[in-house]
């Protein structure tokens, strides 16, 4: 096959999208930390499906125009670091083919190389052993092979790309010791390999189909707000609770969690079985919520509104988003629970985007928030290392606005930055004071392990509670409170003055008070307790 035309390109995109959706859960499971928040597969799936579905609507008969639409859709739908990097790979691909009606073998190899180069430039500190390494090594090998062997068959070019990408993926543990210790390959690199394998299958005449509910395309901030109108996806499943689920599952708490994404909620527990029903535009998120509690005995997702695929198109066609009153400053931040949301609002945050671990907001979510504001200076606090790139990408999209992304990687960093914000002083002083606050707060979290593993010499057992200090797991034990106390011992020292203690859905007020009492008994630090209502993390701690 010497050339790829517009229709064949669409078949490749469809096949790649479906193959990624079919493997997203497997990719999620490749997370290094044994915490219940692996979301690389989900982020890449949501990102790529957003771009592909836009590209499939494109009526143009040139690959350049289709790739332009694809690139824009990926850009706006990008969520998580893996999603942003994926969007940049295909942005570079588009730049190399934007004037072409069809693609030949040499142009395909060149576009793959350009995709790797653009992706590297998008990341301030590229880390080897990741998706960046996989795309660079595979594209460079493929280009050299195509030139040296004078290849004219696009199938041969893509076959070489797939082979080299998988070989590079297998080498990622050699470049990132933590991958080798945990015994996994890089999840983002795996996602890229799956997309490329889908492309190759289509070129060989077999367009991969989506399995079950895999072809869902969610829009994170398009929520079902309740009321009589029901739309989106009817999502039903029966769970068999795991040991941790049996110990912690609460019908009411799970209903509250589901209420953040849908309505018409039914949740009934019978011993270790739980029957769940919800109408939502985010069935994948509902399924991930269930997956944290146990394994699926039965699962069904049905589309309740055929027009769902036109939601984003309708939003873009909407006349004007009503803006707020003009002000000098506006703050956009991200919070994982309604309690944390309220904490930020009390600290002058203008818009709080729902999200965090397992639910990373997209670039479009940040752009939508920016479009609601009328401010001279807009400050964005991502509060998660996996959201920073999406926020920065939104900053580049909204180039007519004065936007500053403070790279907050934790909730305590975001809260401390907001505390130091002063609407009466100049921008430079605000940025300096907020960054200083970010640099001086220590962050910790307590959650449970989803598998047996060893991390930097620490043996971790499934369902144990882990204390995470910064980027390190410092303790793992069967009791939540004991793990939390051990984490406190690592974080709080003689210079500590204030501990912000945020308890989530996995913890109780009584446990929070017991931990606060322990902190006050063992240190001179003052403790402030908040009900964050966040999922996944029993406690979030900030120490200043």
N, C-alpha and C positions, 0 to 999 in steps of 0.2 A: 504494500500500500504506500504509494509515493506521496499522497497529499491528504490532509485532514480538512474537510470542508465544514461549513457551519452546522449541518445536521449531525455529522459524525461527532463534532465537538460537543454538541448537546447530549448525544448518547453517552459520551465519555463522562461528562459532568454528572449525568443522572446515575450512571453506574458507580462512579466514585462516591457520590453522596450516599447512595443506598448501602454500599459496602461499609462505609464509615459508620452509618447508623446501626447496621447489623452488629458491628464490633465495638460499639461505644462502651458497653458495660465491661467488656474485657479490658479495654484501654483504661477505664476508670480504676480497675483493680490493680494497675501497675504503680500505684502511688508508693512513694518511698516510705513516708511516715505511715504507721499502721493505724491511722485515724480514720473515722467514718466520713471523710470529706474528699475522697479522690474524685476529681471532676474533669480531668483532662479530656476524656472521651466525650463527655457531655458538652463541654465548651467547644471543642472542635466540631462536633456534630451540629450544634446550634449555629455556629459561625458559618460552616460550609453550606449547610442546607439553606440558610438565609440568602447567601450569594447565588447558589445554583438555582433556586426557585425564581429569583429575579431574572437570571440569565435565560431560563427556559421561557419566560414571557416575552423575551426580546424577539421582534419580528425580523430584524435585520438578517441578511444572508451572508454576512462576512464574519470571519472569526474575530477580527479586530473589534467590531462593535459588540459582539457577544461577550468577549473578554472584558471590555470596558464596563458593561453592566454587571458582570460577575464581580469584578474588582470593587465596584462601588457597593454592591450588596454585601460582600465580605467585610469591607471596611466598616460599614454601619452596623453589621450584625456581630462584629468581633467581640468576644468576651473571654476573659482569662488570657494569660500570657501565650498559651498555645494557640488560641484563636487569633490573637493579634498577629503573631508571627506567621500563621497560615495565611492571613489576609495579605501580609506583606509579600509572601512568596508569590502569590498570584497577582499582586500588583506589579511586581517586577516582570512576571510572565506577560501580562497585558502590555506593559511598556515596550516589550520587544516585538509584539505582533500587532500593535494598534493600527497600522496602515495596511495590513494584509487581508486579502479575501480568503486565502487558504494557507495552510502551513505545510511546508515540506520537511523532510527529515532534518536538514541542517538548521532550519529555522526553529524547529522544535527543540533541538539540543541547545541552541543559543538562548531560547526563551527560558529554559530550565536553569541555565547558568545565571541569567539575569535575575531570575526569581530568588536564587540563593544570595546574590549580592545585595539586592534591595532588602531582604530580610535581615541580613547581618547589620546593615546600616541603621535599621530601625531600633536595634537594641544597643543601649549605651555600653553595657559590659557583657558581650557575648560569652556564654559558657559552653565549652566543648563537652561533648558527650550528650548533647541534646538534639532536638529537631534541627537546629541550625547546622550541626555537624553532619547529620544524615543528608540534608538537602545539598550541602556544599560538596561533600565527598562524592555523592552519587551523581550530581550534575557535572562536576568536573571530569570524572571518569567517563561519563556518557559522551560529553563533548569531545574529549580526546579520542575516544573510540570511533565516533562518527566521522571525525576529520581524518584520522589515520587510515581507517578502513574504507573511507569514501562511501559510507552507508547512505542509501537512498530510500530505504524502507522505514517508514515511521514505526511500524510494529517492532522492528529490530531495535530502534532507538529507545522506545519505551520499555522493551524487555530488558535492555541493558540498565536503564534507570531503575527499574524495579529490583533487579538482581543486586545492583550496587547499593541501593538504599537498604535492603534487608541485610546485606553484609555489614554495612556501616552500623546499622541498628544493633547487630550482635556484638559489635565492638564498643558500644557505648559504656558498658561497665568497666572497660579498661581505662576510660578517660574520667569517669566519675566514680570514685571508690565507694560512695554510698550506694550506688546501684549494685555494685558487686557484692557488697556486704549483705544487702537485703535480698539479692538474687533475682533482680528484675532488669529489664531493658528500659530505655527512656520511653515514657508514655507518649510524649509528643511525636517523637520519631516513629513510633509504632503507628500512630494515627496517620502520619504522612504516607507511610508504606501502604496502609490499607487503601487510602485514596488512590495512589498510583496503581495499585493492583486492580482497582475498579476501572480505572482508565484503560489499562491494558486489556482487560477482559472485554470491554466494549469494542476496542480496536480489533479484537480477534473474533468479533461477531456475537458475543454473549454479554448483553447488558444485564448486570446484576440487579435483581429485584429486592425491594425492601421486605423484611420479614416482620410479620405482626404489626406492632405499633411503631416500628422504627422510622417510618417516614413522616413523623410529626415535626412541625416547624413552629417553635414557640417564640413569643415575643415577651420578654421578661416583665416589662412594665405594663403590659396590657392585661389587667387583672379582671376577674369576674367580681364585681363589687356587691353582689347580692341583689335582692329585689325579685320580681316575678319573671323577668326575662331570663331564659336559660339558653346558653349557647356554648360553643367550644366542643369539648370532648367529654363524653360520659366515660369515666374511668372507674372500673370496679376491680377489686382484687381480694383474695383471701390469703392471709398471712399465717404461717406457722411461726410463732415467736421463738427466737433463740433464747439462750439462757439469760443474756443481758436484757432482752426484750421482756421476758417473763418477770424479771426483777424490777424493771423500771416503767413498763408500759402503763400509760394512763389514757383511757378513752377521751377524757375531757381535754387533756393537753394535746393529744393527737388531732382532735377536732379543731382546736385553736390553730394548730400549725397548718392544717388543710385550709382553714378559713382565710389564710393569707393569699391563697391562690385560686380559691373557687367557692362554690355554693352548693346547695342541695346535698349537704354532707350527712352521711350515715356512717357510724362507726360502732360496731358491736363486738364485744369480746366474749368468747366462750372458752375458758381455760387457756390453752396455748394457741387457739385460733382466733383471728380477728377478721371480720368482714367489713370492707370499706367501700363506700360509693361516694363519688364527688364529680361535679361538673366543673370543668376547668379548661383554660386555654393552655395549661402547662402540665399535661399528663406525665411527661418525663420527670418533672419535679415531684409530682405526687408519688410516682413510682420510687424515686430515690428516697423520699421520706419513709416509705414503707420498707425499702431494702435495709435501712438502718436498724429495723426492728426484728427482721427475720427473713425467711425465704418464702417465695410465692408458691402457693398451692394452685391458684387459679388467677388469671389476669386477662382482662378484656378492656380495650379502648375503642370507642366508637365515635365517629365524627358526627356532631349534632348540627353542624352548620356548614354547608358546602361552600359558602362564601368566605370561609375562614382564610383561605389562601390569599384573599384580596385585602385583608386587614391593613397590611403595611402600605399597600398601594393607596387605599382610601385615606390613610393618615397623611400620606405625602400630598394628596390632592386637597386636603382640608385647607380652607382659605388662610386663616391666621390663628396662631395660638395666642390667646389673650395673655398679655404680659403683666407683670406686677408693677407697682409704682417705681419710678426711677429712684435709685439710691446709689451711694458711693461704692458700697461693698455688697457682695452677696456671697454666701457660702453654700456649696453643694457638698454633701457628704454621703457616706454609705453606712447602713446599719443592718445587722442580721436579725433583730427582734424588735417588737414594738416598744419594749422598755428602753432599749438602747436608743431607738428612734427618738423617744421623748427626751432623753438626756441631751441629745444633740440639739433638739429644738429649743430647749431651755438655755442652751449656750449660743443662741443666735443663728443657728443653721437655718437657712432659708428653704432649702429642699433636701430632704433625706430620701435617698434612693434605697429601696429594700434590696438586700443582698448581702453577700459575704461568702464564706465557704459553702460550696455546693451550689450556690446561686449567684454566680458572678454577673453583674450588670454588663450590658453591651455598650459599645461605643455610641450606638444610637440612643440608648437610655440617657447617657450623659449629654448628648447633643439636644435631646428633647428637654432636659432640665435647663440647659443654657438658654434655649429658646423661650422659656417661660419668664426669664429674668430681664430686667432693664437696669443694668449696673455698670459703673465705670470699670470696676475691677471684680472679677469672679474668681474665687478661691475654691479649688476642688480638693477634697480629702478622701482618697480611695479607701484607706483603713485596712488594706489587705494587699500583700505583695503580688497577688495574682490579678489585681484589678488596676494596678498603676498604669500598665501599658495601654489599657482601654481608655483610661482617663486622658492620658497623654495624646492618644490618637484623636480623641474628641477635641482636644485643644488645637490640634493641627487642622481639623475640619472646620472649626469655628474661628478661622483666622482673622475675621473682622472684629472679634471680641478680645478684650484684654483678659486672658485666662491664665491663671497660675496654678499648676498642680503641685501641691506639697506631697511628697511621696510617703505619706503615712502608711505603714504596713500592718498596724494593729489598731484595735479600738482604743486602747489607752493612749496611743500616740495621737489619734484624732481628737480625743476629748481634751488632752493637754493643750493641743494646738488651739482649739476653740476657746479654752479658758484664757489663753494669752492674747486672743484677738481683741483689738481695740478699734472700734469704728471711728474714733476721733483722731487717730494719728495717720501719718502718711504710709503709703504702700510699702516702701522699703523697710520701714521700722516694723510694720506688722509682719512681713515675711521673715525678718531676722528673729523677732521675738518668738514667733510660732515655730520656726525651725529649731531654735534653741530648746524649746519645750519638748519637741519631738525627740531631740538627741538625748535628753536627760531623763526621760521616763523609761522604766524597765517594764517589760510586758511578759505576762505568763498566762497559761491556760491549762485547764484540766479537762480531759476527755477520756473515752475508753478505747481500748485497742480492738481492732477488728480481726487480728490474726496473730499467731505466734511468730516472733521474729527476734532478731538481735540488731540493735542499733548502737553503733560505736561502743561495742562491748557490753551494753546493757541488755540483759535477757528480758523479753517482754512476752507475756502470755495473753492470749485472746481473752477479752472481757475484763482484763485488769484496767485500773485507772492510771493514766499517765499524766505526769506534770511536765509541761513544756515551757522552758524558759528561753525566750527569744526563738532561736531556730533549733534548740537542742532539747531532746527528751532527757530529763534529769532524774526521773523516778518512775517506777511502775510497781503497783501493788494492788491487791484485791479490794481494798477499802477506799472509797472516794475521799473521805475526810482525812485519812492518814496520808494519802497521796498529796492532797492539798496542803497539809501541814509541812510535808517534806519539801514541797515546792516553795512554800513561804520561807523555809529555812535557807534555801538557796538564794532567794530574791531580796529578802529584807536584811539590812545590816545596820550598824550603829549610825550611819548617816541618813537612813530613811526617815522621812517625816510624815508622809501620807500614803496610805494604801487605799486605792479604789477597788472595791470588791463587788463584782457584778455576777450575780448568780442566774443561771439559765433554767430551761425547762427540765433539765436532768437533775436539778438540785432543789432543795427546799429552803425556806427562809430560816428554819431551825439550824440546818447545816451551815448556812451562811453566818448566822450569829455565833455558832460554835467556833467557826474558823476565825471570825473577827475577835472573839474572846482570846483565842490562842495567840493571835498576832499582838494584841495589847498586853498579854501576859509575858510574852517573850521579847518585846521590843518597846521602844518609846514612841513608835509611830501611831498616828491617829488613823482610824479606819472609818471609811464611809461605805455603807452597804446600799446597793441598788438592785432592783429586780429587772434584769435585762430581757427576760423572756426569750433569750437566744437559743436556737437548737444546737445540738452537737456538743457544745462546751458547757460542762457543769458550772465552771467558774472561769471568769476572765479577771485577771488582776493587773493593776497598774501601780507601780511603786515609784514614788518621787522623793 
